[in-house]
Amino acid sequence: MGAQSPAALGVSSTDSIPADHPGVIELFAVLAYGEISAFYRLAEEAKLSPTLRGKVAVAKMASAEMEHFKALESALADRGVDIFDAMAPFVRALDAYHASTDPSTWLESMVKFYVGDGIAADFYTEIAGALAPEVAEVVRDVLAETSHSEFVVEEVRRAVEESRSERDRLTLWGRRLLGEAITQAQYVMAQRDELTELVLSATGDLNGIAALFERMQASHAERMAKLGI
């Protein structure tokens, strides 16, 4: 699912959220911790791959996540912000999400990468539609899907076509990822006033946030279907 236009989010193209909005720093920070967490997670989960091809594919994914982290580190440094101080408030919530969705198999790991990370990307990319162009560009660049995701699609589709029980199990896993991701997103916003204000400015009001979560669910269903689950 592509990002909604600023108008669709209740913000006109001439009235985008200013680049110096205090919530922008928190947005960059939560994205940065998400990227560095993904790097370590993928590096760890590469060992679950039964093939060398899989290990290399995951290593490339991890490398891409690190490059995204560096881009956010630079963006925060340009604003005079230390990335480690900025990320600190988000560690607990994001670590809790990963702890509650720790994959036990190679296929669960791949579904989490494709579906779980896609849920987060949908949320932040939609918000980017209402941000100042220079801020939106950073957000979209670090959330852009790479060609590596096609490896995940092929791997999962092949497995679920061969096993009905695997398909059923991964279907439940995907639903769990969605529920946990939305729960943690709500928790983060509730804890960080400036980020909450940024999201509210982007979506218009609480109804706008609810509509955003509904679109995220629809996009989640599309990704699941692409995986064959």
N, C-alpha and C positions, 0 to 999 in steps of 0.2 A: 504494500500500500504506500503510495507516495504521500509526501507532506501536503497538508491542507494549505490553501492560500491564506495570507493574513486576513483577508475579508471573511473567509469561512470561519476563522477563529474569532471574529469580532474586532479585529484591528485592521484599520485601513492601511494601504501601502504607504501612505504619506504620514501615518501616525504610528510607526513601529515603535516598539519598546526601545528607549535610548540605550546606546552602548555602555553608558556609565551607570545603568541601573544596578544597584547593589546586589541584586539577585543573580546577575551575570557571573560574578565571581563564584557564587555557590554552585551555579550550574556547571561551570568549568570544573570546579573541584569535585563534584559528585561524578561527573563523567570521567575525570582523571582517575579517581579511585576505582571506578568500574573497569577502566582499561587496564590498569596495572593488576587488578584482581584477575581479569581474564587472562592476562599474560601468564601469571603463575599457575592458574588453574589448567590452562592448556598444556603448559610445560609438564605439569604433573600427570595429566590424563593421557598424554601421548603414549605412556607405557602400557595403557590398556589396549592399544591397537594390536590386532593380531598380525598385521602386515607392516613391512617396511614402508610401503607406499603410504599407509595411514599415518605412521609416525612422522614422515616427512611433511605430509599435508598439514598435520596439526602444528608442527614446528613453524611452518610458513604462516599459519594463522596467528600463532603467538608472536611472531616477528612483526606482523601487521599491527597487533594490539600495542606493542611497545612503541612503534612509530606514532601511533595515535596519542599515546601518553606523552611522548616528547613534544608533540604539537600543542597539547594543552599546557604542558609545563612552560613552554615558550609564551603562550598567550597570557598565562597568569603572571609570568615574569615581566611582560610588557606593561602590566598594570601594577607592578611593584609588589606582587603578592608571592609569598613563599608557598610552593605547592603542598609541602608536607603539613604546614599549619592549616592550609585551606581544606585539605582532605580529611583531617582528623575527625571532624564532627560526623562524617559519613561512614567511618570504618565499622562501627557497631552494627548499623542497619544492613549494610551490604554483606558483611561477614555472616550475619544471621541468615540472610537469604541463601547464600552459598552453602551454609551448613545444613539448611533445611532441604536443599535440593542437590545433595552430594551424589553424583552418579555412581552406581555400583558396577556398571558394565560399559563397554565401549559404545554400544548403541545409545544408551542413556546419555552418555557424554556428548555424542554427536547431536542428538535431539536438543539437548540443553544449549549447545552452541548455536544451533540454527534457530530454534524456536524461542528459547529463553532470552538470548541476546537480541533477537528480533523484536520481542515485546518492548524491551527498553528502548531500542532504536526508534520504534514507532512513536513512543511517548515523547522523546526528546526532539525528534525530527519535526513533529507537528508543532511543538513549542517554537522551534526555530523559524517557522513560517511567520511569526509575529515579531521577530527580533530585528534589530538593526542589521543591515546587510553584512557588515564586517564580522559581527558576532555569529550570525546565522551560517556564514561560510565555514567558520571553525567547527561549529556543531555538526554540520552536514558532512564535512570532510572526515571527521573522526568516527562517524557512524555509518559511512558508506559501506555497503556490502562489497565484498571482494569475490573474485572468481573462485576462491577457496571454498566458498559455501556450496558450490556445485558438487564438490567432492562429497559433502555431507549428504546432499539429496540422493546421489547415486548409491551411496553406501546404505542408507536407511531404506530406500525403496527396494533395493535388492533383497534385503533381509526380511522385510515384512511381506514381500510377495512369496517368499519361500516358507514363511511360518505365520499361521493365523494367530497362534498364541503370542508370538512376539509383537504382532501388530496390536493386539488387544492390550498388552502390557504397556507398550509405548504410547498408546492412546491415553491411558490413564496417567502416565508420566507427563505427557504434554499438558493435560488439564491441571495437574498439580503445579507445574511451572507457571502457568498463567495465574492461578490463584495466589501463589506465593509472591510473584512479581508485583501484582497489583497491591497486595497487602503491604509490601515493603515500600512501594512508591507512596502510598497514602501515609505511612508512618514517617517517611523522610519529610514529606511536605508539612506534616503536623508539627515536626520538631524544628523546622527551619523557616522562620517567618519571612525572610527576604526571598527565599526560593518560592515559598507559597504565594507571595504577592506577585512574583514574576509569572508564575503559572496562571494565577487568576487574571492577570493583565492580558495574558496571551489567549486565554479561553473565554474571557468575558465575565464569567461568574461560576458559581458552583454547578449550575446546570450544564455549563459549557464543559466543565471537568468531567461530569457524568457522561456527556456525549462523547468526549474524547476516549473514556474508558470503553464505551460501547464500540467505537471504531477500532480500538485496539483488539477487542475480542473478535471482531469480524476479520481483521488482518491475521490474527492468530489462527483462525479456522482455515484461512487460505494457505498459510504456511504448512499447517498439519496436512491438508489435502495434497499439497505438493510432495510431501514426504510419503504419502500413501497411507496415512494413519488418521 
